[in-house]
């Protein structure tokens, strides 16, 4: 028995309509706040001194607003927004100065400008110290000896 022509057309078009509906949901700005924002990050920082590692969340919106429990979310988001590729890994062919910046380590995960982020940081040589320092207020806290009245000169 043959189905009516209208039913055959519907059966043919139904999968295409479902695919189109799914594609609309995947577009940036289709209701997913993480896609439309600059970034949604988790920062885990270990001072390397035996104290418990610290963990913060940071959400940076396109309109410049910041949220999360990061100690200086607004400054961190503003700083990161000004950088071209804040979470780019270091190249394998870099020549780095052999200096030690301290035992601190950090890991940043999440998304930034729609791209996944999974960056491990340390201060074990000149390249990694520069990478760490370049992230500015994202990695809060002292990063070495502060020069003050009591500091050795």
C-alpha positions in Angstrom: 0.0 0.0 0.0 1.4 3.4 -0.9 1.4 6.2 1.5 -0.1 9.5 0.4 2.4 12.0 -1.1 2.1 14.5 1.8 3.1 11.9 4.4 6.2 10.9 2.4 7.2 14.6 2.1 6.7 15.0 5.8 8.8 12.0 6.6 11.6 13.2 4.4 11.5 16.8 5.7 11.2 15.9 9.4 14.9 14.9 10.0 16.0 18.1 8.1 13.8 20.3 10.3 15.2 18.6 13.4 18.8 19.2 12.3 18.0 22.9 11.5 16.5 23.3 15.0 19.6 21.8 16.6 21.9 24.1 14.6 20.0 27.2 15.7 20.5 26.1 19.4 24.3 25.9 18.8 24.7 29.4 17.5 26.4 32.0 19.8 23.9 34.1 21.6 21.1 31.5 21.5 20.5 31.6 25.2 23.8 30.2 26.5 25.3 32.9 28.7 28.8 31.3 28.6 28.9 31.4 24.8 28.0 35.1 24.6 30.4 36.2 27.4 34.1 36.8 27.2 35.0 34.0 29.6 34.0 31.6 32.3 37.2 30.6 34.2 38.3 28.6 37.2 41.7 29.7 38.7 43.5 27.3 41.1 46.6 28.8 42.6 49.1 27.1 44.9 51.5 29.4 46.7 54.0 26.5 47.1 54.5 27.2 50.8 52.5 24.2 52.2 49.3 26.2 52.6 46.1 25.0 51.0 45.7 25.9 47.3 43.2 28.6 46.6 40.4 28.4 44.0 38.4 31.2 42.4 35.7 31.5 39.7 35.7 34.4 37.3 33.0 35.3 34.8 33.7 38.1 32.3 30.8 39.5 30.3 31.0 41.3 26.9 29.7 44.4 28.5 32.6 44.7 30.9 30.9 43.4 34.0 32.6 40.7 36.1 31.4 38.2 38.6 32.5 35.2 40.5 34.5 34.9 43.8 37.8 36.0 42.4 39.3 38.7 44.7 39.5 41.3 42.0 37.1 40.1 39.3 36.7 43.5 37.6 40.4 44.1 37.3 41.1 40.6 36.1 38.5 40.7 33.4 39.5 44.2 32.2 43.2 43.1 32.0 42.4 39.8 30.2 40.1 41.6 27.7 43.0 43.8 26.7 45.2 40.9 25.8 45.2 39.2 22.4 45.7 35.6 23.5 46.0 35.5 27.3 46.0 31.7 27.5 48.2 30.8 24.6 50.7 28.1 25.6 54.4 28.8 25.4 56.1 27.6 22.3 58.3 24.5 22.4 61.2 26.2 20.7 61.6 29.1 23.2 64.9 29.9 24.8 64.3 30.9 28.4 66.5 32.4 31.0 67.4 30.0 33.7 66.1 31.9 36.7 63.8 30.7 39.4 60.8 32.9 40.3 59.4 30.8 43.1 57.4 27.6 43.9 54.0 29.1 42.9 51.9 27.1 40.5 48.5 27.8 39.0 46.0 26.2 36.6 43.3 28.1 34.7 40.5 26.2 33.1 37.2 27.1 31.4 36.4 29.1 28.3 37.7 32.4 26.9 36.2 34.0 23.8 34.5 30.7 23.0 37.7 28.7 23.1 38.5 26.1 25.8 41.2 27.0 28.3 43.4 24.6 30.2 46.7 26.3 31.1 49.2 25.2 33.7 51.5 28.0 35.0 54.6 28.0 37.1 57.5 30.3 37.8 60.4 28.0 37.1 62.2 30.0 34.4 62.2 33.4 32.7 59.5 32.4 30.1 57.1 31.1 32.6 57.7 34.0 35.0 56.8 36.4 32.1 53.7 34.3 31.2 52.6 34.4 34.9 53.2 38.1 35.3 51.5 38.9 32.0 48.2 37.6 33.4 48.4 40.4 36.0 45.4 40.5 38.4 44.2 37.1 37.3 46.7 35.5 39.7 46.3 37.6 42.9 48.6 37.6 45.9 52.2 38.3 46.5 54.6 36.8 43.9 57.9 37.2 45.8 59.4 39.6 48.2 57.7 43.0 48.3 60.2 45.8 48.8 59.3 47.8 51.9 60.9 49.3 54.9 61.8 46.0 56.4 62.9 44.3 53.2 66.6 43.7 52.6 68.1 46.1 50.1 
